[in-house]
Amino acid sequence: MPKIESWGNLPAGVREHLIDRMRDRTIGIANLNQLRLWIESKPEVPEGDWYKDFGSFKICGRGSFPKTFLLRGQAAKGLAL
């Protein structure tokens, strides 16, 4: 299984999209710190679609790349981590 990519290894377009979604969904610093700690743990992720629910938001991805953020209550697809 692949491991999630660190922020610095994401393609520029993916980083920009994630930043836009963080702002649109008003994901706060405390929540981003939870995300940072999870990513720093270098979790394994499936090859296909996946998501990680942090309670107040979800991060969704495919393979080693995170793709977007969802708010609590928004439906995510893929394997729950």
Secondary structure, DSSP 8 states (H G I E B T S, - for coil): --B---GGGS-HHHHHHHHHHHHHTT--HHHHHHHHHHHHT--B--SSEEEEE-SSEEEEEETTEEEEEEETTS---SEE-
